[in-house]
């Protein structure tokens, strides 16, 4: 099992990404955080010792520059997590095409760009891990949510294809179906429904477990859902 040393989290926010950053740092990994807006990451960076990088994940030049900067700093990641996503809700006939295109680019095309740069660096070493954060929408599409479904279905297809191609080359690719709402400061768990929202720290522990699986029993996909969520 590889000894992972450095992690990159793309699409970092205050929820799952922050939990992952803390968990990685506690376990001795150097952490890099990337987001389009980096001002919100100062406290997390101070807490975890992470470097912070501005990056539009859907822009090929931005993504290439991000990895080049990490290379130059001696922090080339051997673990990459893609958490960026975007959605536009509404009736199909009312969806603005430009906004739909942008949302799909962030949810899926950005994952391709980040994965491509990461894998280019992992292949010569014969090891590494790419973890992609999916959603219920990548398994079943909901009414008024076609954009999110398109992006997350594409992400899941990317993950499955990558896993089939890259697992035999020593690179662990895993897709996580986050099936339910995630608890946050602005979305607390209702008092009458304990544990009805996913705890981001608990999700992060699942990522960590998958990351540390022995290669004789790698998972390419894992679902997490609160106990009240219907299948």
RAMO-V119363 format. One record per residue. N is the residue number from 1. RES is the residue in one letter. SS is DSSP state (H for helix, E for strand, C for the rest). Layout:
# RAMO-V119363
n->[N/N]
res->[RES/RES]
ss->[SS/SS]
This chain:
# RAMO-V119363
n->[1/2/3/4/5/6/7/8/9/10/11/12/13/14/15/16/17/18/19/20/21/22/23/24/25/26/27/28/29/30/31/32/33/34/35/36/37/38/39/40/41/42/43/44/45/46/47/48/49/50/51/52/53/54/55/56/57/58/59/60/61/62/63/64/65/66/67/68/69/70/71/72/73/74/75/76/77/78/79/80/81/82/83/84/85/86/87/88/89/90/91/92/93/94/95/96/97/98/99/100/101/102/103/104/105/106/107/108/109/110/111/112/113/114/115/116/117/118/119/120/121/122/123/124/125/126/127/128/129/130/131/132/133/134/135/136/137/138/139/140/141/142/143/144/145/146/147/148/149/150/151/152/153/154/155/156/157/158/159/160/161/162/163/164/165/166/167/168/169/170/171/172/173/174/175/176/177/178/179/180/181/182/183/184/185/186/187/188/189/190/191/192/193/194/195/196/197/198/199/200/201/202/203/204/205/206/207/208/209/210/211/212/213/214/215/216/217/218/219/220/221/222/223/224/225/226/227/228/229/230/231]
res->[X/X/X/X/X/X/X/X/X/X/X/X/X/X/X/X/X/X/X/X/X/X/X/X/X/X/X/X/X/X/X/X/X/X/X/X/X/X/X/X/X/X/X/X/X/X/X/X/X/X/X/X/X/X/X/X/X/X/X/X/X/X/X/X/X/X/X/X/X/X/X/X/X/X/X/X/X/X/X/X/X/X/X/X/X/X/X/X/X/X/X/X/X/X/X/X/X/X/X/X/X/X/X/X/X/X/X/X/X/X/X/X/X/X/X/X/X/X/X/X/X/X/X/X/X/X/X/X/X/X/X/X/X/X/X/X/X/X/X/X/X/X/X/X/X/X/X/X/X/X/X/X/X/X/X/X/X/X/X/X/X/X/X/X/X/X/X/X/X/X/X/X/X/X/X/X/X/X/X/X/X/X/X/X/X/X/X/X/X/X/X/X/X/X/X/X/X/X/X/X/X/X/X/X/X/X/X/X/X/X/X/X/X/X/X/X/X/X/X/X/X/X/X/X/X/X/X/X/X/X/X]
ss->[C/C/C/C/C/E/E/E/E/E/C/C/C/C/C/H/H/H/H/H/H/H/H/H/H/H/C/C/C/E/E/E/E/E/E/C/C/C/H/H/H/H/H/H/H/H/H/H/C/C/E/E/E/E/C/C/C/C/C/H/H/H/H/H/H/H/H/H/H/H/H/H/C/C/C/C/C/C/E/E/E/E/C/C/C/C/C/C/C/C/C/H/H/H/C/C/H/H/H/H/H/H/H/H/H/H/H/H/H/H/H/H/H/H/H/H/H/H/H/H/H/H/H/C/C/C/C/E/E/E/E/E/E/E/E/H/H/H/C/C/C/C/C/C/C/H/H/H/H/H/H/H/H/H/H/H/H/H/H/H/H/H/H/H/H/H/H/H/H/C/E/E/E/E/E/E/E/E/C/C/C/E/C/E/C/C/E/C/C/C/C/C/C/C/C/C/C/E/C/H/H/H/H/H/H/H/H/H/H/H/H/C/C/C/H/H/H/C/C/C/E/E/E/E/C/C/C/C/C/C/C]
